Amino acid sequence: MSKKEKAQERKIRRRIEVRAERDLTYEERKEEALAFGKKVLYITCPLCGRNRVLNPHEKDQTRFEVKPDFLLIQARYGGGRGSGFFLNKDESLSLEEVKEQYPDLYENIKRELARLIAIFK
């Protein structure tokens, strides 16, 4: 069997394996991933749940920085599948604007921040 034929056979075998993987239930895929998958550690913001891969080779990887001009509510527009979402700063709101326009949301964030600070004391 030539190298080309062997490569073709490997491709076919892999396609069959992929199809078989699709037939697994969610629980079966989870169990397999936990048993044989690659471990990746994430750091998660305790306030918003945003997470990043924790990479020991990067600097400033644990930085969750909130700046005064941070756009808390962001208006984003997508152009369809695969185009991504693009920020429209004119329609987005800073923390100060949220305080004025969405006082309940602002108070909720304040309350949660106070709880978070109490945990870290």
ROSE-4610 file (N, C-alpha, C; in Angstrom, 1 decimal, always signed):
// ROSE-4610
residu = [M/M/M/S/S/S/K/K/K/K/K/K/E/E/E/K/K/K/A/A/A/Q/Q/Q/E/E/E/R/R/R/K/K/K/I/I/I/R/R/R/R/R/R/R/R/R/I/I/I/E/E/E/V/V/V/R/R/R/A/A/A/E/E/E/R/R/R/D/D/D/L/L/L/T/T/T/Y/Y/Y/E/E/E/E/E/E/R/R/R/K/K/K/E/E/E/E/E/E/A/A/A/L/L/L/A/A/A/F/F/F/G/G/G/K/K/K/K/K/K/V/V/V/L/L/L/Y/Y/Y/I/I/I/T/T/T/C/C/C/P/P/P/L/L/L/C/C/C/G/G/G/R/R/R/N/N/N/R/R/R/V/V/V/L/L/L/N/N/N/P/P/P/H/H/H/E/E/E/K/K/K/D/D/D/Q/Q/Q/T/T/T/R/R/R/F/F/F/E/E/E/V/V/V/K/K/K/P/P/P/D/D/D/F/F/F/L/L/L/L/L/L/I/I/I/Q/Q/Q/A/A/A/R/R/R/Y/Y/Y/G/G/G/G/G/G/G/G/G/R/R/R/G/G/G/S/S/S/G/G/G/F/F/F/F/F/F/L/L/L/N/N/N/K/K/K/D/D/D/E/E/E/S/S/S/L/L/L/S/S/S/L/L/L/E/E/E/E/E/E/V/V/V/K/K/K/E/E/E/Q/Q/Q/Y/Y/Y/P/P/P/D/D/D/L/L/L/Y/Y/Y/E/E/E/N/N/N/I/I/I/K/K/K/R/R/R/E/E/E/L/L/L/A/A/A/R/R/R/L/L/L/I/I/I/A/A/A/I/I/I/F/F/F/K/K/K]
num = [1/1/1/2/2/2/3/3/3/4/4/4/5/5/5/6/6/6/7/7/7/8/8/8/9/9/9/10/10/10/11/11/11/12/12/12/13/13/13/14/14/14/15/15/15/16/16/16/17/17/17/18/18/18/19/19/19/20/20/20/21/21/21/22/22/22/23/23/23/24/24/24/25/25/25/26/26/26/27/27/27/28/28/28/29/29/29/30/30/30/31/31/31/32/32/32/33/33/33/34/34/34/35/35/35/36/36/36/37/37/37/38/38/38/39/39/39/40/40/40/41/41/41/42/42/42/43/43/43/44/44/44/45/45/45/46/46/46/47/47/47/48/48/48/49/49/49/50/50/50/51/51/51/52/52/52/53/53/53/54/54/54/55/55/55/56/56/56/57/57/57/58/58/58/59/59/59/60/60/60/61/61/61/62/62/62/63/63/63/64/64/64/65/65/65/66/66/66/67/67/67/68/68/68/69/69/69/70/70/70/71/71/71/72/72/72/73/73/73/74/74/74/75/75/75/76/76/76/77/77/77/78/78/78/79/79/79/80/80/80/81/81/81/82/82/82/83/83/83/84/84/84/85/85/85/86/86/86/87/87/87/88/88/88/89/89/89/90/90/90/91/91/91/92/92/92/93/93/93/94/94/94/95/95/95/96/96/96/97/97/97/98/98/98/99/99/99/100/100/100/101/101/101/102/102/102/103/103/103/104/104/104/105/105/105/106/106/106/107/107/107/108/108/108/109/109/109/110/110/110/111/111/111/112/112/112/113/113/113/114/114/114/115/115/115/116/116/116/117/117/117/118/118/118/119/119/119/120/120/120/121/121/121]
x = [+0.8/+0.0/+0.9/+0.6/+1.4/+1.1/+2.0/+1.8/+0.5/+0.2/-1.0/-2.3/-2.2/-3.4/-3.5/-2.4/-2.4/-3.0/-2.6/-3.1/-4.6/-5.1/-6.5/-7.3/-6.7/-7.3/-7.4/-6.4/-6.4/-7.5/-7.7/-8.7/-10.1/-10.3/-11.6/-11.9/-10.8/-11.0/-11.4/-10.7/-11.0/-12.4/-12.9/-14.3/-15.3/-15.0/-15.9/-15.9/-14.7/-14.6/-15.4/-15.3/-16.0/-17.5/-17.9/-19.4/-19.8/-19.0/-19.3/-19.4/-18.5/-18.5/-19.8/-20.3/-21.5/-22.7/-22.6/-23.7/-23.7/-22.7/-22.6/-23.6/-24.1/-24.9/-24.0/-24.7/-23.9/-23.1/-23.8/-23.1/-22.0/-22.1/-21.0/-19.8/-20.1/-19.0/-18.3/-19.1/-18.5/-17.6/-18.1/-17.4/-16.1/-16.1/-14.9/-13.9/-14.4/-13.6/-12.9/-13.7/-13.1/-12.0/-12.2/-11.3/-10.1/-10.2/-9.1/-8.8/-9.6/-9.4/-8.2/-7.8/-6.7/-7.3/-6.5/-6.9/-6.5/-7.5/-7.2/-7.8/-6.9/-7.4/-7.8/-8.9/-9.4/-9.5/-9.3/-9.5/-10.8/-11.7/-13.1/-13.3/-13.9/-14.2/-15.4/-15.3/-16.3/-17.6/-17.5/-18.6/-19.4/-18.7/-19.4/-19.4/-18.4/-18.3/-17.4/-16.9/-16.0/-14.8/-14.3/-13.2/-12.1/-10.9/-9.8/-9.0/-8.3/-7.4/-6.3/-6.0/-4.9/-3.6/-2.8/-1.6/-0.4/+0.4/+1.6/+2.7/+2.6/+3.6/+3.3/+2.1/+1.7/+1.8/+2.1/+2.1/+0.7/+0.4/-0.9/-2.1/-2.1/-3.2/-4.4/-4.1/-5.2/-5.8/-5.6/-6.0/-7.5/-8.4/-9.7/-9.9/-9.7/-9.6/-10.8/-11.4/-12.5/-12.1/-12.2/-11.8/-13.0/-12.8/-14.0/-14.8/-14.1/-14.8/-15.2/-15.2/-15.6/-17.0/-17.3/-18.6/-19.3/-20.1/-20.8/-21.8/-22.6/-23.6/-23.1/-22.9/-22.3/-23.2/-23.4/-24.3/-23.3/-23.6/-22.8/-23.7/-23.1/-23.9/-23.1/-23.9/-23.3/-23.8/-22.9/-23.2/-23.6/-23.9/-24.3/-23.2/-23.5/-22.6/-21.1/-20.3/-18.8/-18.3/-19.1/-18.6/-18.1/-18.6/-18.3/-19.2/-19.0/-19.8/-19.0/-19.5/-18.7/-19.3/-18.5/-19.0/-19.4/-20.5/-20.9/-20.9/-19.8/-19.5/-20.6/-21.2/-22.2/-23.4/-23.8/-25.0/-24.7/-23.5/-23.1/-23.1/-23.2/-23.3/-22.1/-21.6/-20.5/-21.2/-20.4/-20.9/-21.7/-21.2/-22.0/-23.3/-23.3/-24.6/-25.6/-25.0/-25.9/-26.5/-25.7/-26.2/-27.5/-27.5/-28.6/-29.7/-29.5/-30.5/-31.1/-30.2/-30.7/-30.3/-31.0/-30.6/-30.7/-31.7/-31.8/-30.6/-30.2/-29.0/-27.8/-27.6/-26.5/-26.4/-27.6/-27.6/-27.3/-27.8/-27.5/-26.0/-25.3/-23.9/-23.2/-23.6/-23.0/-23.1/-24.3/-24.6/-23.7/-23.5/-22.7/-21.2/-20.8/-19.4/-19.1/-20.1/-19.9/-19.8/-20.6/-20.5/-19.1/-18.7/-17.4/-16.2/-16.3/-15.2/-15.2/-16.4/-16.5/-15.8/-16.0/-15.4/-13.9/-13.3/-11.9/-11.2/-11.9/-11.3/-10.7]
y = [-1.2/+0.0/+1.2/+2.2/+3.4/+4.4/+5.4/+6.4/+7.1/+7.4/+8.1/+7.3/+6.0/+5.2/+5.0/+5.0/+4.9/+6.2/+7.3/+8.6/+8.6/+8.2/+8.2/+7.2/+6.1/+5.2/+5.8/+6.5/+7.2/+8.2/+9.0/+10.0/+9.3/+8.2/+7.5/+7.0/+6.4/+5.9/+7.1/+8.2/+9.4/+9.9/+9.9/+10.3/+9.4/+8.1/+7.2/+7.4/+7.7/+8.0/+9.2/+10.3/+11.5/+11.3/+10.5/+10.2/+9.5/+8.5/+7.8/+8.7/+9.7/+10.6/+11.4/+11.8/+12.6/+11.8/+10.5/+9.7/+9.5/+10.0/+9.9/+10.9/+10.6/+11.5/+12.5/+13.6/+14.7/+14.1/+13.3/+12.7/+11.8/+11.0/+10.2/+11.0/+12.1/+13.0/+13.6/+14.0/+14.7/+13.7/+12.5/+11.4/+11.1/+11.1/+10.8/+11.9/+13.2/+14.3/+14.4/+14.1/+14.2/+13.1/+11.9/+10.8/+11.0/+11.5/+11.5/+12.8/+13.8/+15.1/+15.9/+17.0/+17.8/+18.8/+18.9/+19.8/+21.2/+22.2/+23.6/+24.3/+25.1/+25.9/+27.3/+27.8/+29.1/+29.9/+31.2/+32.1/+32.8/+32.9/+33.4/+34.6/+35.7/+36.9/+36.5/+36.7/+36.3/+37.1/+38.3/+39.2/+38.9/+38.8/+38.7/+37.3/+36.5/+35.1/+35.1/+36.2/+36.2/+35.4/+34.6/+33.8/+33.8/+33.5/+33.4/+32.2/+31.7/+30.6/+31.0/+30.3/+30.6/+30.0/+30.8/+30.4/+30.8/+29.9/+30.2/+31.0/+31.1/+31.8/+33.2/+33.6/+35.0/+35.9/+37.2/+38.2/+38.8/+39.4/+40.1/+39.3/+38.0/+37.2/+37.2/+37.7/+37.7/+39.1/+39.9/+41.3/+41.4/+41.8/+42.2/+43.7/+44.5/+45.9/+46.6/+47.5/+48.3/+49.7/+50.4/+51.7/+52.6/+53.9/+54.8/+55.0/+54.9/+55.0/+53.7/+52.7/+51.3/+51.3/+50.7/+50.6/+49.4/+49.6/+48.5/+47.9/+48.7/+48.2/+48.5/+47.4/+47.6/+47.2/+48.2/+47.9/+47.3/+46.1/+45.5/+45.0/+45.1/+44.7/+43.6/+42.6/+41.5/+41.5/+41.1/+41.1/+39.7/+38.8/+37.5/+36.5/+35.3/+34.2/+34.4/+34.3/+34.4/+35.8/+36.8/+38.2/+38.8/+38.2/+38.8/+39.9/+40.5/+41.6/+42.8/+43.9/+45.2/+46.2/+46.8/+47.7/+49.1/+49.6/+50.9/+51.7/+52.5/+53.2/+54.3/+54.9/+55.9/+55.4/+54.1/+53.6/+52.8/+52.7/+52.0/+52.9/+52.4/+53.2/+52.9/+54.0/+53.9/+53.6/+53.4/+53.1/+54.3/+55.5/+56.7/+56.8/+56.5/+56.6/+55.5/+54.3/+53.2/+53.7/+54.4/+54.9/+55.7/+56.6/+57.5/+56.7/+55.9/+55.3/+54.0/+53.3/+52.0/+51.9/+52.7/+52.8/+51.4/+50.6/+49.3/+48.4/+48.4/+47.6/+48.1/+49.4/+50.0/+49.6/+49.7/+49.3/+47.8/+47.0/+45.6/+45.3/+46.0/+45.9/+46.3/+47.5/+48.0/+47.0/+46.4/+45.5/+44.2/+43.7/+42.6/+42.9/+44.1/+44.5/+44.5/+45.0/+45.1/+43.7/+42.7/+41.3/+40.7/+41.1/+40.5/+41.1/+42.4/+43.0/+42.3/+42.1/+41.4/+40.0/+39.3/+38.0/+38.1/+39.1/+39.2/+39.9/+40.4/+41.0/+40.0]
z = [+0.0/+0.0/+0.0/-0.9/-1.0/+0.2/+0.3/+1.4/+1.2/-0.1/-0.4/+0.0/-0.3/+0.1/+1.6/+2.3/+3.8/+4.4/+3.8/+4.3/+4.0/+2.9/+2.5/+3.5/+3.8/+4.8/+6.1/+6.6/+7.9/+7.9/+6.8/+6.7/+6.9/+6.2/+6.2/+7.6/+8.2/+9.6/+10.6/+10.4/+11.3/+11.0/+9.8/+9.5/+10.2/+10.2/+10.8/+12.4/+12.9/+14.4/+14.7/+13.9/+14.1/+14.1/+13.1/+13.1/+14.3/+14.8/+16.0/+17.2/+17.2/+18.4/+18.4/+17.2/+17.1/+17.7/+17.6/+18.1/+19.6/+20.3/+21.8/+22.4/+23.5/+24.3/+24.9/+25.4/+26.1/+27.3/+28.1/+29.2/+28.8/+27.7/+27.3/+26.8/+26.1/+25.6/+26.8/+27.8/+29.0/+29.7/+29.9/+30.6/+29.9/+28.6/+27.8/+27.9/+27.8/+27.9/+29.3/+30.3/+31.7/+31.9/+31.2/+31.4/+30.5/+29.3/+28.3/+27.7/+28.0/+27.4/+28.0/+27.3/+27.7/+28.8/+29.9/+31.0/+30.6/+30.8/+30.6/+31.8/+32.4/+33.6/+33.2/+33.8/+33.5/+34.8/+34.7/+35.8/+35.5/+36.4/+36.2/+37.1/+36.6/+37.4/+38.3/+39.6/+40.5/+40.4/+39.7/+39.6/+38.3/+37.2/+35.9/+35.3/+35.8/+35.2/+34.0/+33.5/+32.3/+32.7/+31.8/+32.1/+31.0/+31.3/+30.4/+30.7/+29.7/+29.9/+30.8/+31.8/+32.7/+32.1/+31.5/+30.9/+31.7/+32.2/+33.0/+32.3/+31.0/+30.2/+29.8/+30.2/+29.9/+31.1/+30.9/+31.9/+32.0/+33.1/+33.3/+32.9/+33.1/+32.7/+33.7/+34.9/+35.9/+36.0/+35.1/+35.2/+34.7/+35.7/+35.3/+35.7/+34.8/+35.0/+34.6/+35.5/+35.1/+35.1/+34.0/+33.8/+33.9/+34.3/+34.4/+33.1/+32.0/+30.7/+30.1/+30.9/+30.5/+30.0/+28.9/+28.3/+28.9/+29.9/+30.6/+29.8/+29.1/+28.2/+26.8/+26.0/+24.7/+23.6/+22.6/+21.5/+20.4/+20.0/+18.9/+17.8/+16.6/+15.4/+14.7/+14.3/+13.5/+12.1/+11.2/+9.8/+9.3/+10.1/+9.7/+10.1/+9.8/+10.2/+9.8/+10.8/+10.5/+10.4/+10.5/+10.3/+11.6/+12.7/+14.0/+14.4/+15.6/+16.1/+16.3/+15.9/+15.9/+16.8/+17.7/+18.7/+18.1/+18.5/+18.2/+19.5/+19.6/+20.9/+21.1/+20.1/+20.2/+20.9/+20.7/+21.3/+22.6/+23.0/+24.2/+25.4/+26.6/+27.8/+28.8/+29.3/+30.3/+31.7/+32.7/+34.0/+34.5/+34.3/+34.7/+34.0/+32.8/+32.0/+32.5/+32.8/+33.3/+34.7/+35.5/+36.8/+36.6/+35.5/+35.3/+34.6/+33.6/+32.8/+33.3/+34.1/+34.6/+36.1/+36.9/+38.4/+39.1/+38.7/+39.4/+39.1/+37.8/+37.4/+38.2/+38.2/+38.9/+40.4/+41.0/+42.4/+42.6/+41.7/+41.8/+41.7/+40.8/+40.6/+41.9/+42.4/+43.6/+44.8/+44.9/+46.0/+45.8/+44.6/+44.4/+44.6/+44.2/+44.5/+46.0/+46.8/+48.2/+48.8/+48.3/+48.7/+48.4/+47.2/+46.7/+47.5/+47.8/+48.7/+50.0/+50.6/+51.9/+51.9/+50.8/+50.7/+50.7/+50.0/+49.9/+51.1/+52.1/+53.2/+54.1]
